[in-house]
């Protein structure tokens, strides 16, 4: 397994193809440090004995110890461990752990390539296994390129005025395929070793060119990444872990990019476009049943701390709000556990989590999100929005006055009061906080997609038969 230093050295060797703020930047640009610190956790903690067996796994290909973020789930226990790992890591960062994008996509590809081979007589799955060996042996970081820019939402891919608004194959050559288009919302793409691409939706027979899945290095010729980062305001005096992390997302543009055949996992099998899209969404929503409870843990702890520091800890209305937060965290986590326990092996042996439990858990998390922010805002009060800048607390003239007037409950120092409400501002009153709210709602698919998945996989007919029986209506 690699160390974080190994990972950084690899990034420095990659070609510069990242654009931010109108400039081309390198992968060691200071603006990427905060977001990249999330990835650092996945390397550093995997080296610690305390996390052995949680952040590490045994490869089913090589029998070697590997980072769990490169592992294929071969049992219910693997899915449970992945969920526990995700919650454990995400409690140490106010942002997501990010590397779940790659492992979720690897597992999706391991399922649909085998299914295509069975139906079409292709050889995608053996090709994928060779790629997986390379990915695991080098402890790579992958990102998911699934969401197309989509153009006019009322039109299908082949109906768009510009066919490149969904990524497609424009040419097939002896050495590989040429692809053109763009993938949006690519978390961590700027500092990922590999970009793993699949279709984003159901496709029709007219859309075979859009039925494409592949892996490509993040700096391959023809790829340009236009990125945006989001991090809490940096600290000068009150250093704190909350300010050391961040997020980064890319609009990844493919301009006639060559993908060698050995890295192509779908090419023209339009019948499997929707299957590929839904599988990644399913695995990623299962990851959300780990990361979202962790973020609720952060919100919950900050709410309880703000209540204590405001002197209202233990009040009945505060306890009710904390019970709301506990209910969200544990119901979502419980849905993820159920999804793992009720998982089933696919034809390739990769375990697939239960569709309904994954989606009801993710839907509950998304629908509860803004209520959670409301609770923290209500308990913390207006200070997170109007808290003076950190530098003013250390200014010679007004600093002592600010420390005097920030005081609340006796026994809590001015510095700790300041730290508490500074972090609260980071979570709900900053551009970073706004980013986390949008990501918390739409990450893993917009809420309507969860509704579609739930209704498409739930046996409502059986429930009607129950009602008919109890009402004395003849049943089938």
C-alpha positions as CSV (number, residue, x, y, z in Angstrom):
1,X,0.0,0.0,0.0
2,X,1.1,3.5,-0.7
3,X,1.8,6.3,1.7
4,X,0.5,9.8,1.3
5,X,4.0,10.9,0.2
6,X,4.0,8.3,-2.5
7,X,0.6,9.5,-3.7
8,X,1.8,13.1,-3.8
9,X,5.0,12.2,-5.7
10,X,2.8,10.5,-8.3
11,X,0.6,13.6,-8.6
12,X,3.7,15.8,-9.2
13,X,4.6,13.6,-12.2
14,X,1.3,14.1,-13.9
15,X,0.9,16.5,-16.8
16,X,-0.7,19.9,-15.9
17,X,-4.2,20.0,-17.3
18,X,-6.2,21.6,-14.5
19,X,-7.7,25.1,-14.8
20,X,-9.0,27.2,-11.9
21,X,-9.8,30.9,-11.8
22,X,-8.6,31.4,-15.4
23,X,-5.2,29.9,-14.8
24,X,-3.6,26.5,-15.4
25,X,-2.5,25.1,-12.0
26,X,-0.4,22.1,-10.9
27,X,-1.6,19.3,-8.7
28,X,0.4,20.6,-5.8
29,X,-1.2,24.1,-6.0
30,X,-2.0,25.4,-2.4
31,X,-5.7,25.7,-3.4
32,X,-5.8,21.9,-3.5
33,X,-4.2,21.2,-0.2
34,X,-7.4,21.4,1.9
35,X,-9.4,19.2,-0.3
36,X,-6.5,16.7,-0.7
37,X,-6.2,16.4,3.1
38,X,-9.3,14.2,3.0
39,X,-7.4,11.7,0.8
40,X,-4.5,12.0,3.2
41,X,-6.6,10.4,5.9
42,X,-7.3,7.3,3.8
43,X,-3.5,6.7,3.4
44,X,-2.3,7.7,6.9
45,X,-4.9,5.8,8.9
46,X,-4.6,2.7,6.8
47,X,-1.0,2.4,8.1
48,X,-2.2,2.4,11.8
49,X,-2.7,-0.8,13.7
50,X,-5.8,0.6,15.2
51,X,-7.6,0.6,11.8
52,X,-6.2,-2.8,10.6
53,X,-9.1,-4.7,9.1
54,X,-11.3,-1.6,8.8
55,X,-9.3,0.5,6.3
56,X,-7.5,-2.6,4.9
57,X,-8.8,-5.7,3.2
58,X,-7.5,-8.9,1.5
59,X,-7.7,-8.8,-2.3
60,X,-9.7,-11.6,-3.8
61,X,-7.3,-11.5,-6.8
62,X,-3.9,-11.5,-5.1
63,X,-4.6,-12.4,-1.5
64,X,-2.5,-9.4,-0.6
65,X,-3.4,-6.7,2.0
66,X,-4.8,-3.7,0.2
67,X,-6.5,-0.4,1.0
68,X,-10.2,-1.0,1.4
69,X,-10.8,1.9,-1.0
70,X,-9.5,-0.4,-3.8
71,X,-11.5,-3.5,-2.6
72,X,-14.3,-5.4,-4.3
73,X,-17.1,-6.4,-1.9
74,X,-17.2,-10.2,-1.8
75,X,-19.5,-10.6,1.2
76,X,-22.1,-8.9,3.4
77,X,-19.3,-8.3,5.8
78,X,-17.3,-6.3,3.2
79,X,-20.3,-3.9,2.7
80,X,-20.7,-3.5,6.5
81,X,-16.9,-2.8,6.9
82,X,-17.0,-0.2,4.0
83,X,-20.0,1.6,5.7
84,X,-18.3,1.6,9.1
85,X,-15.0,2.8,7.6
86,X,-16.8,5.6,5.8
87,X,-18.5,6.8,9.0
88,X,-15.3,6.5,11.0
89,X,-13.3,8.6,8.6
90,X,-15.9,11.2,7.9
91,X,-16.2,12.0,11.6
92,X,-12.6,13.4,11.3
93,X,-13.4,15.8,8.4
94,X,-16.3,18.3,7.9
95,X,-16.2,17.3,4.2
96,X,-16.7,13.9,2.6
97,X,-13.9,11.3,2.5
98,X,-13.9,11.5,-1.3
99,X,-12.2,8.2,-2.1
100,X,-15.5,6.4,-1.9
101,X,-16.1,7.6,-5.5
102,X,-13.5,5.3,-6.9
103,X,-14.4,2.2,-4.9
104,X,-18.1,2.5,-5.6
105,X,-17.4,2.8,-9.3
106,X,-15.0,-0.2,-9.3
107,X,-17.7,-2.4,-7.7
108,X,-20.3,-1.2,-10.2
109,X,-18.0,-2.0,-13.1
110,X,-17.2,-5.4,-11.6
111,X,-20.9,-6.3,-11.8
112,X,-22.1,-4.9,-15.2
113,X,-19.0,-6.1,-17.2
114,X,-19.7,-9.7,-16.2
115,X,-23.4,-9.3,-17.0
116,X,-22.6,-7.9,-20.5
117,X,-20.2,-10.7,-21.1
118,X,-22.9,-13.3,-20.2
119,X,-25.4,-11.6,-22.5
120,X,-23.2,-10.7,-25.4
121,X,-20.2,-13.0,-25.3
122,X,-17.8,-10.1,-24.9
123,X,-14.6,-10.1,-22.7
124,X,-15.1,-7.0,-20.7
125,X,-14.9,-8.7,-17.3
126,X,-11.5,-10.4,-17.7
127,X,-10.3,-7.0,-19.1
128,X,-11.6,-5.3,-16.0
129,X,-9.9,-7.8,-13.7
130,X,-6.5,-7.0,-15.2
131,X,-7.2,-3.3,-14.7
132,X,-8.3,-4.0,-11.1
133,X,-5.0,-5.8,-10.4
134,X,-3.1,-2.7,-11.5
135,X,-5.4,-0.5,-9.5
136,X,-5.0,-2.5,-6.3
137,X,-1.3,-3.1,-6.7
138,X,-0.6,0.6,-7.0
139,X,-3.2,1.6,-4.4
140,X,-4.7,4.2,-6.8
141,X,-7.2,6.9,-6.1
142,X,-10.1,6.9,-8.5
143,X,-12.9,9.3,-9.2
144,X,-16.3,8.7,-10.8
145,X,-17.2,10.3,-14.1
146,X,-20.8,9.5,-14.5
147,X,-23.0,12.7,-14.7
148,X,-23.1,14.2,-18.2
149,X,-23.9,17.9,-18.7
150,X,-27.1,16.7,-20.4
151,X,-28.1,19.8,-22.3
152,X,-31.9,20.1,-22.8
153,X,-33.3,17.8,-20.1
154,X,-36.4,17.2,-22.2
155,X,-34.4,15.6,-25.0
156,X,-32.6,12.3,-25.1
157,X,-28.8,12.0,-25.9
158,X,-29.4,11.4,-29.6
159,X,-31.9,14.2,-29.8
160,X,-29.6,17.0,-28.6
161,X,-28.6,19.7,-31.0
162,X,-25.0,19.1,-29.9
163,X,-24.4,15.3,-29.5
164,X,-21.4,16.0,-27.3
165,X,-23.6,17.1,-24.4
166,X,-23.6,13.4,-23.5
167,X,-20.1,11.8,-23.6
168,X,-19.9,9.5,-26.7
169,X,-17.6,7.4,-28.9
170,X,-16.8,9.4,-32.0
171,X,-14.4,6.9,-33.6
172,X,-13.1,3.3,-33.2
173,X,-9.5,2.6,-34.0
174,X,-7.2,-0.4,-33.8
175,X,-5.6,0.9,-30.7
176,X,-8.8,2.0,-29.0
177,X,-11.8,4.4,-29.0
178,X,-11.9,8.1,-29.3
179,X,-14.4,9.8,-27.0
180,X,-15.7,13.4,-26.8
181,X,-17.9,15.1,-24.3
182,X,-17.8,16.2,-20.7
183,X,-18.6,14.8,-17.3
184,X,-19.8,17.2,-14.5
185,X,-19.5,17.3,-10.7
186,X,-16.4,15.0,-10.7
187,X,-15.4,15.1,-7.1
188,X,-11.6,14.8,-6.5
189,X,-10.8,14.5,-10.2
190,X,-8.1,17.1,-9.9
191,X,-6.0,14.8,-7.7
192,X,-7.2,11.4,-8.7
193,X,-4.9,9.0,-10.4
194,X,-7.7,7.6,-12.6
195,X,-11.1,8.7,-13.9
196,X,-13.7,5.9,-14.1
197,X,-16.4,6.7,-16.6
198,X,-19.8,5.1,-17.1
199,X,-23.1,6.2,-18.8
200,X,-25.5,8.4,-16.7
201,X,-28.9,7.0,-17.8
202,X,-31.0,4.5,-19.6
203,X,-30.2,4.4,-23.3
204,X,-32.0,3.3,-26.5
205,X,-30.8,1.4,-29.6
206,X,-30.2,4.8,-31.3
207,X,-27.8,5.7,-28.5
208,X,-25.1,3.0,-28.8
209,X,-22.4,5.6,-29.3
210,X,-23.2,7.0,-25.8
211,X,-23.0,3.5,-24.2
212,X,-19.4,3.7,-23.1
213,X,-17.5,2.9,-20.0
214,X,-13.7,3.1,-19.4
215,X,-10.8,4.1,-17.2
216,X,-8.4,6.8,-18.1
217,X,-5.5,8.6,-16.2
218,X,-6.5,12.0,-15.0
219,X,-3.9,13.7,-17.2
220,X,-4.4,11.8,-20.4
221,X,-4.0,13.7,-23.7
222,X,-7.3,15.5,-24.6
223,X,-8.5,15.8,-21.0
224,X,-9.0,19.2,-19.5
225,X,-10.3,19.7,-16.0
226,X,-11.9,23.0,-14.9
227,X,-12.2,22.9,-11.1
228,X,-13.7,24.7,-8.2
229,X,-12.7,24.2,-4.6
230,X,-14.5,24.9,-1.3
231,X,-12.8,25.1,2.1
232,X,-13.4,26.8,5.4
233,X,-11.7,30.2,5.9
234,X,-8.1,29.5,6.8
235,X,-7.0,30.1,10.4
236,X,-4.1,32.3,11.4
237,X,-4.3,31.9,15.2
238,X,-7.0,29.5,16.2
239,X,-5.7,26.5,14.3
240,X,-8.3,23.7,14.1
241,X,-8.9,20.5,12.2
242,X,-12.2,21.8,10.8
243,X,-10.3,24.4,8.7
244,X,-7.8,21.9,7.3
245,X,-10.1,20.2,4.9
246,X,-12.2,21.0,1.8
247,X,-13.8,19.8,-1.4
248,X,-12.9,20.0,-5.1
249,X,-15.0,19.3,-8.1
250,X,-14.2,19.2,-11.8
251,X,-16.0,19.7,-15.1
252,X,-13.9,17.1,-16.9
253,X,-13.7,17.8,-20.7
254,X,-12.8,15.0,-23.1
255,X,-11.6,16.4,-26.5
256,X,-11.1,13.5,-28.8
257,X,-9.4,11.4,-26.0
258,X,-7.9,8.0,-27.0
259,X,-8.9,5.2,-24.6
260,X,-6.9,2.0,-25.3
261,X,-9.1,-1.1,-25.7
262,X,-7.7,-2.7,-22.6
263,X,-9.3,0.1,-20.6
264,X,-12.7,0.0,-22.3
265,X,-15.4,-1.8,-20.3
266,X,-18.5,-1.0,-22.4
267,X,-18.7,0.1,-26.0
268,X,-22.1,0.1,-27.7
269,X,-24.1,-2.2,-25.4
270,X,-26.9,0.3,-25.0
271,X,-29.1,-2.1,-23.2
272,X,-26.8,-1.9,-20.2
273,X,-26.5,1.9,-20.0
274,X,-29.1,2.2,-17.3
275,X,-27.8,-0.8,-15.4
276,X,-24.3,0.7,-15.3
277,X,-25.7,4.1,-14.1
278,X,-28.0,2.6,-11.4
279,X,-25.3,0.3,-10.1
280,X,-22.9,3.2,-9.4
281,X,-25.7,5.2,-7.8
282,X,-26.6,2.2,-5.6
283,X,-23.1,1.6,-4.3
284,X,-22.6,5.4,-3.8
285,X,-25.9,5.7,-1.9
286,X,-24.8,2.9,0.3
287,X,-21.6,4.9,1.0
288,X,-23.9,7.8,1.9
289,X,-25.4,5.7,4.7
290,X,-21.9,5.9,6.3
291,X,-20.8,9.5,5.5
292,X,-24.2,11.2,6.0
293,X,-24.6,9.9,9.6
294,X,-21.0,11.0,10.2
295,X,-21.9,14.6,9.1
296,X,-25.0,14.4,11.3
297,X,-22.6,13.4,14.1
298,X,-20.7,16.6,13.4
299,X,-23.9,18.8,13.3
300,X,-25.2,17.0,16.4
301,X,-22.0,17.5,18.4
302,X,-21.8,21.2,17.4
303,X,-25.4,21.7,18.4
304,X,-24.9,20.2,21.8
305,X,-21.7,22.2,22.3
306,X,-23.4,25.5,21.3
307,X,-26.3,24.7,23.7
308,X,-23.8,24.1,26.5
309,X,-21.8,27.2,25.8
310,X,-25.1,29.3,25.6
311,X,-26.1,27.9,29.0
312,X,-29.2,26.1,27.7
313,X,-28.0,22.5,27.8
314,X,-30.6,20.1,29.1
315,X,-33.6,22.3,28.2
316,X,-36.5,20.2,27.0
317,X,-36.6,21.9,23.6
318,X,-32.9,21.3,23.1
319,X,-33.2,17.6,24.0
320,X,-36.0,17.2,21.5
321,X,-33.8,18.8,18.7
322,X,-30.9,16.5,19.6
323,X,-33.3,13.5,19.5
324,X,-34.2,14.6,16.0
325,X,-30.6,14.5,15.0
326,X,-29.9,11.2,16.6
327,X,-32.9,9.7,14.8
328,X,-31.7,10.9,11.4
329,X,-28.1,9.6,12.0
330,X,-29.1,6.2,13.3
331,X,-32.0,5.5,10.9
332,X,-29.8,6.3,7.9
333,X,-27.0,4.2,9.3
334,X,-29.4,1.4,10.1
335,X,-30.8,1.4,6.6
336,X,-27.2,1.0,5.3
337,X,-26.7,-1.9,7.7
338,X,-29.9,-3.5,6.5
339,X,-28.8,-3.0,2.8
340,X,-25.6,-4.8,3.5
341,X,-27.2,-7.7,5.5
342,X,-29.8,-8.2,2.7
343,X,-27.2,-7.9,-0.1
344,X,-26.9,-10.6,-2.7
345,X,-24.0,-11.8,-4.9
346,X,-24.1,-10.8,-8.5
347,X,-23.0,-13.2,-11.3
348,X,-19.4,-12.0,-10.9
349,X,-19.5,-12.7,-7.1
350,X,-19.5,-9.0,-6.2
351,X,-22.2,-8.3,-3.5
352,X,-24.9,-5.8,-4.4
353,X,-26.6,-4.0,-1.5
354,X,-30.3,-4.0,-1.2
355,X,-31.8,-1.4,-3.5
356,X,-34.7,-0.3,-1.4
357,X,-32.8,0.0,1.9
358,X,-30.0,2.0,0.2
359,X,-32.5,4.4,-1.4
360,X,-34.8,4.9,1.6
361,X,-31.7,5.6,3.7
362,X,-30.3,8.1,1.2
363,X,-33.7,9.7,0.7
364,X,-34.2,10.1,4.4
365,X,-30.8,11.7,4.7
366,X,-31.4,14.2,1.9
367,X,-34.9,15.2,3.1
368,X,-33.7,15.7,6.7
369,X,-30.6,17.7,5.7
370,X,-32.0,21.3,5.9
371,X,-33.9,20.5,9.1
372,X,-30.5,19.5,10.6
373,X,-29.0,22.8,9.6
374,X,-32.1,24.6,10.9
375,X,-31.6,22.9,14.3
376,X,-28.0,24.0,14.5
377,X,-28.8,27.5,13.4
378,X,-31.7,27.7,15.9
379,X,-29.6,26.6,18.9
380,X,-26.4,28.6,18.0
381,X,-28.3,31.8,17.3
382,X,-27.3,34.6,14.9
383,X,-23.6,34.8,16.0
384,X,-22.3,32.4,13.3
385,X,-23.5,34.9,10.7
386,X,-22.1,38.1,12.3
387,X,-19.0,36.8,14.1
388,X,-16.1,39.3,13.6
389,X,-13.1,38.0,11.7
390,X,-10.5,36.0,13.5
391,X,-7.9,38.7,13.1
392,X,-10.1,41.2,15.1
393,X,-10.0,39.0,18.2
394,X,-6.2,39.4,18.2
395,X,-6.1,43.1,17.4
396,X,-4.5,45.1,20.2
397,X,-7.3,47.7,20.6
398,X,-10.5,45.7,20.1
399,X,-9.4,42.2,20.7
400,X,-9.7,42.3,24.5
401,X,-13.2,43.8,24.1
402,X,-14.3,41.1,21.7
403,X,-13.1,38.5,24.1
404,X,-15.0,40.2,26.9
405,X,-18.3,40.4,25.0
406,X,-18.3,36.9,23.5
407,X,-18.5,35.4,27.0
408,X,-21.5,33.3,27.8
409,X,-21.6,30.5,30.3
410,X,-19.3,30.9,33.3
411,X,-16.3,28.5,33.2
412,X,-16.1,28.5,29.4
413,X,-13.1,30.5,28.2
414,X,-13.5,33.3,25.6
415,X,-11.2,31.3,23.3
416,X,-13.3,28.2,23.4
417,X,-16.5,30.3,22.9
418,X,-14.8,31.8,19.9
419,X,-13.7,28.4,18.6
420,X,-17.1,26.9,18.9
421,X,-18.9,29.6,17.0
422,X,-16.1,30.0,14.5
423,X,-16.6,26.3,13.6
424,X,-20.4,26.8,13.5
425,X,-19.9,29.6,11.0
426,X,-17.7,27.2,8.9
427,X,-20.5,24.6,8.9
428,X,-23.6,26.8,8.2
429,X,-22.5,30.4,7.5
430,X,-19.8,30.1,4.9
431,X,-19.5,29.3,1.2
432,X,-18.1,25.9,2.3
433,X,-21.3,25.4,4.4
434,X,-23.5,26.3,1.4
435,X,-21.5,23.8,-0.7
436,X,-22.0,21.0,1.8
437,X,-25.8,21.7,1.8
438,X,-26.1,21.3,-1.9
439,X,-23.8,18.3,-2.0
440,X,-25.8,16.7,0.9
441,X,-29.0,17.0,-1.1
442,X,-27.8,16.0,-4.6
443,X,-24.7,13.8,-4.0
444,X,-25.3,10.3,-5.3
445,X,-28.2,11.5,-7.4
446,X,-31.0,14.0,-7.0
447,X,-33.8,13.1,-4.7
448,X,-36.2,12.2,-7.5
449,X,-33.9,9.5,-8.6
450,X,-34.2,7.9,-5.2
451,X,-38.0,8.0,-5.4
452,X,-37.8,6.3,-8.8
453,X,-35.5,3.6,-7.5
454,X,-37.7,3.0,-4.5
455,X,-40.9,2.7,-6.4
456,X,-39.3,0.6,-9.1
457,X,-38.0,-2.0,-6.7
458,X,-40.8,-2.1,-4.0
459,X,-43.6,-4.6,-4.1
460,X,-46.6,-2.4,-3.8
461,X,-48.8,-5.1,-5.3
462,X,-48.1,-7.4,-2.4
463,X,-49.2,-4.6,0.0
464,X,-52.5,-4.1,-1.9
465,X,-53.1,-7.8,-1.5
466,X,-52.6,-7.5,2.2
467,X,-55.2,-4.7,2.3
468,X,-57.6,-6.7,0.1
469,X,-57.4,-9.6,2.5
470,X,-58.0,-7.6,5.6
471,X,-60.9,-5.8,3.9
472,X,-62.5,-9.1,2.7
473,X,-61.9,-8.4,-1.0
474,X,-61.0,-11.4,-3.1
475,X,-57.3,-11.6,-3.6
476,X,-55.2,-13.2,-6.4
